Amino acid sequence: MARPPRPDGEIVELVNLPTRLEADMILELLATNGIRAMAKYGDADGWAPHFSLIDGFRVCVFDDDLDAARRLLDPVEDPLPSEN
């Protein structure tokens, strides 16, 4: 299913992560919930993994999806609090 282009949307950083795996997991979570996202991998696509120490792995979304994406990433309170 083709999605319409969004030429007027601004792309903003949602989160900068330490590993590519975490970035890919966030991308999948966002896609599953209908939020278009993209990643900027700071490791030069695997050719220079040490670059990721400086640049990290960024997940970006359109600015009008930012609030919904942040809500997905917010930690959920434990429904069964531990007894002290």
N, C-alpha and C positions, 0 to 999 in steps of 0.2 A: 504494500500500500504506500503510494507516494504521498509525502506530506508537502503542503504548500511552503514555498520559501518565506523567510522572515527577514526581508531586507532592512527593516527599520529597527530590528532588535539589537541591543548592545550585549556583547558577550562579556560576562564577568566571572571572576574566579569564585568558586564555591568553597573549595578546600585545597590545601597543599599537603600532600601525604608523603611519608618516608619511603613507601615501597610501591612498585608497579602493581602488585597483587591487590593492595588495598584500593588503589585507584580503579582497577578493573572491577572490583566488587561494588564500589560505589556507582560506577557507570551502569552496571547491570541492575542494581537496585533502582536507580533513577529511570532507566528504560522500562523496567517492569511496571513502574507507576506512571508511565506516559510522559515523562519529562525528558526532553531532548538535551543531551549532554555530550561533551567531548573532552578529551584528555590531551594534555601537553606533557609528554614524557620527557623528563629532564636528563635521561641517559642517552640521548642521541640515538634512539631506537636500538639500544643495546650495544652500539659501537663504542661508547665512552661511558661506562657505568659510573665512573667516579664523578661525572658532571652532576649526577643526581644528588650528590651531597650538597651542592650549591643551589640547584634549581628545584629539586624535588619532583614530585609527580602531581601536576595540577589537574583538577577536575573543574571544568567551566560549564556554565549554563547561560541561557538568555536571562537578561535582567528581570523580565516579567515572570520567570519561573523560580527566581532565587528564593523567595519566601517559602514556597511549597517544597523546594529541595532541602532547605534548612530544617523544615519541620520533619522531614523523613530521617534526617541524620541526628536529630536531637535524641539523647538517651531517654528511654522510657523508664518511668519509675517501676521498681520491682513490685509486681502485684502481690507477692508473698514476702513481706518483710521478715527478716530473720529475727528470732527471739534472742533477747540479750540475757 
